[in-house]
């Protein structure tokens, strides 16, 4: 049973200064999971005080990515919808009031046009929910308002966490070094800091170092563009630093919410594995209900121009039903099934080399074409399979000696959906025509 603690309030506080990095998405996800696990509140707070780097484009990419992943936030001003995110650029009066409190208590001073915070010199003891007890000391005074009047990150996030009653700060391990500054500020406002939980970093697939925006697979919009299922990406991100502890990997989000808790998050950094994510996405695609798969696939076929010949809905559904079980991802669908919809399909060159390396495939294609032309059996999967098996046996060959060149002749591919199902859907006339034209496609 999921515990309920409505006092749990967490926040995701990104800056709209670049595309949506997978590490930021994982941070948002872990905050969202913890809020949902506890029955608490998930806040979205946009740190848009960098006037030179913040852009509307990056903000939209961020919001679209969160919605795509299903990470809904719970409250905020009405800007942008019923629960628009909080924007730091709209909270200047709040920051000014808190700055005045620091002036009144003598904890700040002006130097070189900027406002500096005066540290206490006392160590900060942090009971991190993931990393255990951590002691840090902030030794030097630091700027909290720049000379141009803009507030610094360390100041505004503490003010916002106080004003929004944030109970837990769940963020990347690379922010642990900032904790001493933040604890100093909480003390200066005579407020207890939130509970901290610093999650492990995501390392790049190959080699040492944190995954950067330049690494392959690092941006959420890349997966949106490639038609990954958001459920698959979200599921994979859950496993980057957390595990259900029973060797299961593909879990419904409701079960993940029930199981997720901060003590179960690993301390060790997580290695990003693009191949594993692609595999998991394929598992999700193949498990889609037929109607949902049809709804997701149809726009891709239409965009690729494969529906220009106005095939019947029954025909399209038959093709998709046959292809779904072999598909590795929606991204490959148009290429995977193009030969079902057009006659000018491409012939895979690597496949051609492979087929011809085993001897002249045209001989075997012509042999079976002659038998097929004289055959009056029912054009069904079972009948075609029985015909080919008997035909191969009569010639002392394996069935696969014919299946591979025949598949290549009618589809231009050496792999694909079920062979006999493919022949059945294409129909007698098209199969005979393609076989008769091989290898001159």
C-alpha positions in Angstrom: 0.0 0.0 0.0 1.3 3.4 -1.0 1.8 5.7 2.1 0.1 9.0 2.1 1.9 12.1 3.3 0.4 15.3 1.9 3.2 17.3 3.6 5.7 16.0 1.0 6.4 18.8 -1.4 9.1 18.4 -4.1 10.1 20.5 -7.0 11.7 20.3 -10.4 13.5 23.6 -11.1 15.1 23.6 -14.6 16.5 26.6 -16.5 15.3 27.0 -20.1 18.8 27.5 -21.5 19.1 24.4 -23.6 17.3 21.3 -24.9 15.8 18.8 -22.4 18.7 16.6 -21.2 18.0 13.0 -20.2 19.6 13.7 -16.8 17.2 16.6 -16.1 14.3 14.3 -17.2 15.5 11.7 -14.7 15.6 14.3 -11.9 12.1 15.4 -12.8 10.9 11.8 -12.9 12.4 10.9 -9.5 10.7 14.0 -7.9 7.4 13.1 -9.6 7.6 9.5 -8.5 8.3 10.4 -4.9 5.5 12.9 -4.8 3.1 10.3 -6.3 4.4 7.6 -3.9 3.7 9.7 -0.9 0.5 11.4 -2.1 2.4 14.7 -1.9 2.8 17.6 -4.3 5.1 18.0 -7.4 6.0 21.6 -8.3 7.4 22.9 -11.5 9.5 26.0 -11.1 11.3 27.6 -14.0 14.5 29.2 -13.1 14.5 31.9 -15.8 16.6 34.6 -14.3 19.4 34.2 -16.9 18.2 37.0 -19.3 20.9 36.2 -21.9 20.4 32.5 -22.2 16.8 31.8 -21.4 14.6 31.4 -24.5 10.9 30.7 -25.2 12.0 27.9 -27.6 13.8 26.0 -24.8 11.0 26.5 -22.4 8.5 25.0 -24.9 10.8 22.0 -25.5 11.0 21.5 -21.7 7.2 21.7 -21.2 6.5 19.5 -24.2 9.0 16.9 -22.9 7.6 16.8 -19.4 4.1 16.3 -20.8 5.3 13.7 -23.3 6.7 11.7 -20.4 3.5 12.1 -18.4 5.1 14.1 -15.6 2.2 16.4 -14.7 2.7 19.0 -12.0 0.2 19.9 -9.3 0.0 23.6 -8.7 1.1 27.0 -9.9 -0.2 30.3 -11.2 -2.7 30.4 -14.1 0.0 31.4 -16.6 0.2 28.7 -19.2 -2.9 26.8 -18.2 -4.7 25.6 -15.1 -1.4 24.8 -13.4 1.1 26.8 -15.2 4.6 26.5 -13.8 6.1 29.0 -11.4 8.5 31.5 -13.1 11.3 33.0 -11.1 11.2 36.1 -13.4 7.8 36.8 -12.0 8.8 36.6 -8.3 11.0 39.7 -8.1 9.0 41.3 -5.2 9.4 38.1 -3.1 13.1 38.1 -3.6 13.4 41.8 -2.7 11.5 41.2 0.5 13.7 38.3 1.6 16.8 40.3 0.7 15.6 43.0 3.0 15.4 40.5 5.8 19.0 39.6 5.3 19.9 43.3 5.3 18.0 43.8 8.5 19.8 41.0 10.2 23.2 42.1 9.0 23.9 39.0 6.9 24.7 40.8 3.7 26.9 43.7 2.5 27.5 45.6 -0.7 30.8 45.3 -2.6 31.7 46.2 -6.2 28.0 46.9 -6.9 26.9 43.4 -5.9 25.3 42.0 -2.7 27.4 39.6 -0.8 26.2 37.1 1.8 28.2 36.8 5.0 28.9 33.1 5.9 28.7 32.0 9.5 31.8 29.7 9.5 29.8 26.8 11.0 29.9 23.4 9.2 26.7 22.2 7.6 25.6 18.6 8.6 23.4 17.2 5.9 21.5 13.9 6.5 21.1 13.0 2.9 18.4 10.4 2.2 20.6 8.7 -0.3 24.2 9.4 0.5 24.0 9.4 4.3 25.5 12.0 6.6 27.5 14.6 4.8 29.5 17.5 6.4 30.4 20.5 4.4 31.8 23.9 5.2 31.3 27.1 3.3 34.4 29.2 4.0 34.0 32.3 1.9 31.3 34.9 1.5 29.5 34.7 -1.8 27.4 36.9 -4.1 23.6 36.5 -4.0 22.7 39.6 -6.2 24.8 40.5 -9.2 25.9 44.1 -10.0 23.2 44.3 -12.6 20.5 43.6 -10.0 19.7 40.0 -11.0 19.5 37.5 -8.1 21.9 34.5 -8.1 20.7 30.9 -8.3 21.7 30.0 -4.7 19.7 32.8 -3.2 16.5 32.4 -5.2 16.1 28.7 -4.9 16.4 28.9 -1.1 13.8 31.7 -1.0 11.5 29.8 -3.3 11.9 26.5 -1.3 10.9 28.5 1.8 8.0 30.3 0.2 6.7 27.1 -1.4 7.2 24.9 1.7 9.4 22.4 -0.2 10.0 19.5 2.1 12.4 17.4 0.0 15.1 18.5 -2.5 15.8 15.6 -4.9 18.5 16.6 -7.3 21.7 15.3 -9.0 24.8 14.5 -7.0 26.7 17.3 -8.8 24.6 19.8 -6.7 25.9 18.4 -3.4 28.7 20.9 -3.4 26.1 23.7 -3.4 24.4 22.4 -0.3 26.6 24.3 2.2 25.7 27.6 0.6 22.0 26.7 0.8 22.1 25.5 4.4 23.9 28.8 5.3 21.0 30.8 3.7 18.3 28.7 5.4 20.0 29.4 8.8 20.1 33.1 8.0 16.4 33.0 7.5 15.9 31.0 10.7 14.3 28.2 8.7 15.2 24.5 8.7 16.5 23.3 5.3 14.5 20.7 3.4 15.5 17.0 3.5 18.1 16.4 0.8 18.4 13.4 -1.5 21.2 13.6 -4.1 20.7 11.1 -6.8 23.6 9.4 -8.7 24.9 10.9 -11.9 24.2 9.4 -15.4 27.5 8.4 -17.0 27.9 8.3 -20.8 27.5 4.9 -22.6 31.2 4.6 -23.4 34.1 6.0 -21.4 34.3 7.9 -18.2 32.4 11.1 -17.3 28.9 12.4 -16.9 26.6 12.2 -19.9 26.6 15.6 -21.7 24.1 17.1 -24.1 26.6 16.3 -26.9 26.5 12.5 -26.3 24.3 10.2 -28.4 20.9 9.7 -26.9 21.2 12.5 -24.4 18.2 14.6 -25.4 14.5 13.8 -24.7 13.4 15.5 -28.0 15.5 12.9 -29.9 13.3 10.1 -28.6 10.1 12.1 -29.4 11.4 12.7 -32.9 12.2 9.0 -33.4 8.7 7.9 -32.2 9.8 6.1 -29.1 7.0 5.3 -26.7 7.1 7.7 -23.8 6.2 4.9 -21.4 9.3 3.0 -22.5 11.6 6.0 -22.0 10.1 6.7 -18.6 10.4 3.1 -17.5 14.1 3.0 -18.6 14.8 6.3 -16.8 13.4 4.8 -13.6 16.1 2.1 -13.7 18.9 4.7 -13.9 19.8 4.7 -10.2 16.8 2.7 -8.9 15.7 -0.9 -9.0 12.7 -2.9 -7.8 15.2 -5.4 -6.4 13.6 -8.5 -8.1 15.3 -8.5 -11.5 12.2 -7.1 -13.2 12.7 -4.2 -15.5 9.5 -3.6 -17.5 6.9 -2.5 -14.9 3.7 -0.5 -15.2 4.1 3.0 -13.9 1.5 2.4 -11.1 3.7 -0.4 -9.7 6.8 1.7 -9.9 5.0 4.5 -8.0 4.1 2.0 -5.3 7.6 0.6 -5.0 9.6 3.8 -5.4 11.3 5.3 -2.3 14.4 7.3 -1.7 16.3 4.7 0.4 16.1 2.3 -2.6 18.0 4.8 -4.8 21.6 3.7 -5.5 24.6 5.7 -4.5 26.7 4.5 -7.4 26.5 6.4 -10.7 24.3 4.9 -13.4 25.6 4.0 -16.9 23.4 5.0 -19.7 22.8 2.2 -22.2 21.2 3.3 -25.5 20.9 -0.3 -26.8 19.0 -1.3 -23.7 16.7 1.6 -24.0 16.0 0.7 -27.6 15.4 -2.9 -26.6 12.9 -1.9 -23.9 11.2 0.4 -26.4 10.8 -2.5 -28.8 9.2 -4.6 -26.0 6.7 -1.8 -25.3 5.9 -1.5 -29.0 5.3 -5.2 -29.5 3.1 -5.2 -26.3 0.8 -2.4 -27.5 -2.9 -3.3 -27.9 -3.7 -3.8 -31.6 -6.0 -0.7 -31.7 -3.4 1.5 -30.0 -0.7 0.3 -32.3 -2.9 1.0 -35.3 -3.6 4.5 -34.1 0.1 5.2 -33.5 1.3 3.6 -36.8 -1.2 5.2 -39.2 0.3 8.7 -39.1 3.8 7.3 -39.8 2.5 5.4 -42.8 0.7 8.5 -44.1 3.7 10.8 -43.6 5.9 8.3 -45.5 3.5 8.4 -48.4 2.6 4.7 -48.1 -1.1 5.3 -48.0 -1.2 7.2 -51.3 -2.7 4.2 -53.1 -5.7 4.3 -50.7 -5.4 0.7 -49.4 -8.4 -0.6 -47.5 -8.5 -0.3 -43.8 -8.7 -4.1 -43.5 -5.5 -4.4 -45.6 -3.6 -1.9 -43.5 -4.7 -3.5 -40.3 -3.6 -6.9 -41.6 -0.1 -5.6 -42.5 0.3 -3.9 -39.1 -0.9 -6.9 -37.2 1.7 -9.1 -39.0 4.6 -6.5 -38.6 4.0 -5.5 -35.0 5.4 -8.7 -33.4 8.8 -8.3 -35.3 9.1 -4.5 -35.0 12.0 -3.1 -33.0 10.5 0.4 -32.8 7.9 2.6 -34.5 10.7 4.6 -36.1 11.5 1.7 -38.5 7.9 0.9 -39.4 7.7 2.8 -42.8 10.9 1.1 -44.1 9.9 -2.2 -42.5 6.6 -2.5 -44.3 7.0 -0.3 -47.4 6.9 -3.3 -49.9 3.3 -4.0 -48.7 2.2 -0.7 -50.2 4.3 0.0 -53.2 6.1 -1.8 -56.0 9.1 0.4 -56.2 10.4 -0.8 -52.8 14.2 -0.8 -52.3 16.4 -4.0 -52.3 18.7 -4.1 -49.4 22.3 -4.3 -50.7 23.7 -6.1 -47.8 20.9 -8.6 -48.1 21.7 -9.1 -51.8 25.3 -10.0 -51.0 24.2 -12.4 -48.3 21.7 -14.1 -50.6 24.0 -14.4 -53.6 26.8 -15.7 -51.4 24.8 -18.9 -50.9 24.6 -19.5 -54.7 22.5 -18.0 -57.4 19.1 -17.4 -55.7 17.4 -16.8 -59.0 17.6 -20.5 -59.7 15.7 -21.4 -56.6 13.2 -18.6 -57.1 12.5 -19.8 -60.7 12.1 -23.4 -59.5 9.5 -22.5 -56.9 7.8 -20.0 -59.3 7.2 -22.7 -61.8 5.6 -24.9 -59.1 3.6 -22.0 -57.7 2.2 -21.2 -61.2 0.8 -24.7 -61.6 -0.6 -24.9 -58.0 -4.3 -24.3 -57.5 -4.3 -24.6 -53.7 -5.9 -22.2 -51.3 -3.8 -19.0 -50.8 -3.4 -19.3 -47.0 -0.5 -19.5 -44.6 -1.0 -23.2 -43.9 -1.4 -24.2 -47.5 1.6 -22.2 -48.7 3.8 -23.6 -45.9 2.8 -27.2 -46.8 3.5 -26.5 -50.5 7.0 -25.2 -49.9 7.9 -27.9 -47.4 6.9 -30.6 -49.7 8.6 -28.9 -52.7 11.9 -28.5 -50.8 11.7 -32.1 -49.6 11.3 -33.4 -53.1 14.5 -31.7 -54.1 16.4 -32.8 -51.1 16.8 -29.3 -49.8 16.0 -27.5 -46.5 12.9 -25.3 -46.6 15.2 -22.3 -45.6 17.1 -22.8 -48.9 14.0 -21.4 -50.6 12.5 -19.2 -47.9 15.5 -16.8 -47.8 15.7 -16.0 -51.6 11.9 -16.0 -51.9 11.6 -13.4 -49.0 14.2 -11.3 -50.6 12.6 -11.5 -54.0 9.1 -10.3 -52.8 10.2 -7.8 -50.1 13.8 -6.7 -50.9 14.7 -7.7 -47.3 16.3 -10.7 -45.7 14.4 -10.2 -42.4 10.8 -9.3 -41.7 7.5 -10.5 -40.4 6.2 -14.1 -40.7 7.1 -15.4 -44.2 3.9 -17.2 -45.0 1.8 -14.4 -43.5 3.6 -12.0 -45.7 2.8 -14.0 -48.9 -0.8 -14.3 -47.9 -1.3 -10.6 -47.4 0.5 -9.7 -50.6 -1.7 -12.0 -52.6 -1.1 -14.5 -55.4 -0.9 -12.0 -58.2 1.7 -9.7 -56.6 3.8 -12.5 -55.4 3.9 -14.2 -58.8 4.7 -10.9 -60.5 7.6 -10.1 -58.1 9.1 -13.6 -58.3 8.9 -13.4 -62.1 10.9 -10.1 -62.1 13.6 -11.3 -59.8 16.5 -10.4 -59.8 15.8 -7.4 -61.9 13.8 -5.3 -59.3 
